[in-house]
C-alpha cells in the first residue's frame, strides 16, 4: 500500500542535503520506536522516497520554496502503516535538515496495473551490494548490461520476500524468471552529457556511516506479477527501509516525468 504524506513547510527556503534519505530514515526509525510497540521495532518491510516540492539547487543542497512538501511512503503491512501514521500525526513538528515540517494529510496513491513486464522509473537509487564496516565492496560499480546486475537484485528480492513470511517455498521457487533491462537510450544520453546514473551515497546503520553505490535510471523488469508487485510496494535492492530502491511505473499519473527525474538525479 502506497501513500503520499503531505507536510506544511514553515520556513520556506530551508534546505536538506541533495541525498537526504539517511535523515528521513533516522526520523522514521525514531517515530517507530516512539510508538513503543515492540512488534514493529525490527520491521523493515517498508520503503519511501525523498522529499518532493518546489526546489532550487545550491551547493548546500535542495532548498524548498513551496508551502507543501510531500513524501511517498509504502508498506505491505497495513497494521504497520496505520501504526506509523498514527505516531507521525501526533507530532506537531519534524525537523528534517533545516526544514520545519508539520504533518498535514495523507493521500492514497492511485493504483497502477502491474503485470510480468513493467517499465519502472527510480524515485531513489537502487543499491546492489550491501555495505559492510571497513569494506569498499559496497561502492563497486557493476554495469547494468551484465548478468550480475540482475542476479544480485534477484537474490536480494527473493531473500526479502522470504523474510516477509508471505510466500511459501513453492511460490518462491516458481519466481525464477527475473531480468532487468536498462533503458540504453537514457544511459547513452546521460553519458553523452557527462552526467552520472551511478553515484556514491551515505548510509547510516547503528550510527555508523557507510557508503554505497546507487543506480538511478529507467528500466524494464521481466518477472512474475507477484514479484513485480512486491518491488513496487517494497522497493528494489538493499536498504529499502533506509529509502533506497523506491520505484514507480513509467507513465503513471503519480510520478513526475523522466525529464524531471533526469534533472534531479543525473
Buried (B, 14 or more C-beta within 10 A) or exposed (E): BBBBBBBBBEEBEBBBEBBBBBBBBBBBBEBBEEBEBEEBEEBBBBBBBBBBBEBEEEEEBBBBEEEBBBBBBBBBBEEBBEBBBEBBBEEEEBEBBBBBBBBBEBEEBEEBEBEEEBEBBBBBBBBBBBBEEEEEEBBEEBEBEEEEBBBBBBEBBBEBBBEBEEBEEEBBEEBEEBBBBBBEEBBEBBEEEEEEBBBBBBBBBEEEEBEBBBBBBBBBBBBBEBBBBBBBBBBBBBBBBBBBBBBBBBEBEBBEEBEEBBEBBB
